[in-house]
Each structure stands twice: as C-alpha cells, then as structure tokens.
Amino acid sequence: TNHQEVKQRNLFINEHLQSYFISFKKRLVQSTVFQNFWQSIENYIDVQKVIDNYETQYTKKFVDAGFKYQTILDTVPLKDDFFHSNFTIHYPHVLLENHVPFIKIKTF
C-alpha cells in the first residue's frame, strides 16, 4: 500500500510505499540510485527512525530517477473518506475488503 502525502504546519511526509511488504524489479535493483540508497542505509533500533530516514524517502528518490511504482491498493483516492492517512495501522478492514493479503501484526 502507499501512504498519502502529508502536509501540516510543521510536518511533511512524502507519498511513499509502505515497506512492510515490497518487491523491486531487476532494473531498479541494478540501478545506481538503488545501489547508492541501499549502501547508505544505517542500522537503527528505533523503527520510527527507519521510517523517517528511509521508508518515507525511497519512493520519491526512485521516482525522481525515472522509475515508477504500483501498489496492491492505492489508498490516496480513499483518503477523503477516512481521518487517518495510515491505512495499515488504522483501517485494516479496508485492506481486507480490497483483498490485500498482508496485514501488519502490530495493528492488533
């Protein structure tokens, strides 16, 4: 799934693919932009640091390099019907209704 862009007074989050389940095509994996991104990754114990430094950044980085992405469920068109932007945490029933086969365990 994707997480919609968030723009608030002191918060900006790029639209991005959520990383609990992702796959990449060979062309991207072999690209310089992917290799550079992957080699720059640091280990963090804090999950929020991983999200802030990597998950919210890689989609834009790869799109800016000319790559495209798809989601099993594009949540952006659904955003106006729901208060929260993170469907994987707040609306697992929407994922199930749309036949998304993966649910985050921490949702429960």
C-alpha positions in Angstrom: 0.0 0.0 0.0 1.0 3.6 -0.2 0.9 6.3 2.4 -0.5 9.6 1.1 1.5 12.8 1.2 1.0 14.7 4.5 1.4 18.5 4.7 0.8 20.1 8.0 2.3 23.2 9.8 5.5 21.5 11.0 5.2 18.1 9.3 5.8 17.0 5.7 5.7 13.3 4.7 6.2 12.3 1.0 3.7 10.0 -0.5 5.5 6.7 -0.3 5.2 2.9 -0.5 5.0 1.3 2.9 7.8 -1.1 3.5 6.1 -4.0 5.3 6.0 -5.8 2.0 7.7 -4.6 -1.1 9.4 -6.0 -4.1 11.6 -4.4 -6.7 12.2 -5.2 -10.4 15.6 -6.2 -11.5 16.1 -2.9 -13.5 15.7 -0.9 -10.3 17.8 -3.2 -8.2 20.7 -3.0 -10.7 20.5 0.8 -10.9 23.0 3.2 -9.4 20.3 5.1 -7.5 19.1 1.9 -5.8 22.7 0.7 -5.1 23.6 4.1 -3.6 20.4 4.2 -1.5 20.9 0.6 -0.2 24.6 1.2 0.6 23.7 4.3 2.6 21.3 2.5 5.0 22.3 2.6 8.6 21.1 0.2 11.3 18.6 1.8 13.7 16.9 0.2 16.7 14.2 2.8 16.6 11.6 1.8 14.0 10.5 5.4 13.6 14.0 6.4 12.6 13.9 3.8 9.8 10.5 5.1 8.6 11.6 8.8 8.7 15.0 8.2 7.1 14.3 5.5 4.6 10.6 4.4 4.1 9.3 8.0 3.6 12.2 8.8 1.3 12.9 6.0 -1.2 9.7 6.2 -3.3 10.4 9.8 -4.2 14.1 9.1 -4.8 13.3 6.3 -7.2 10.5 8.2 -9.0 12.8 11.2 -9.4 15.3 8.8 -11.0 12.7 7.8 -13.6 11.2 4.7 -12.0 7.5 4.0 -11.4 5.7 2.2 -8.7 2.4 0.3 -8.2 0.6 -0.7 -5.1 -1.7 -3.5 -4.4 -4.1 -0.9 -3.0 -3.7 2.8 -3.9 -5.0 4.5 -0.7 -4.7 8.1 -2.0 -8.1 8.0 -3.7 -9.7 6.7 -0.5 -8.1 9.4 1.8 -11.1 11.8 1.8 -13.3 9.1 3.4 -11.0 8.5 6.3 -9.4 10.6 9.0 -6.1 8.9 9.3 -3.6 8.5 6.4 -2.0 5.2 7.5 -4.4 2.5 6.4 -2.2 -0.3 7.6 -2.5 0.8 11.2 -5.9 2.4 11.4 -8.0 0.7 8.8 -7.0 -3.0 8.3 -10.6 -3.7 7.4 -10.2 -1.6 4.3 -7.2 -3.6 3.3 -9.1 -6.9 3.8 -12.2 -5.5 1.9 -9.8 -4.7 -1.0 -8.2 -8.2 -1.0 -4.8 -7.0 0.4 -3.2 -10.3 1.6 -0.9 -8.7 4.2 -1.9 -7.2 7.5 0.6 -5.7 10.0 0.6 -7.7 13.2 1.0 -4.6 15.3 -2.4 -3.4 14.0 -4.0 -5.8 16.5 
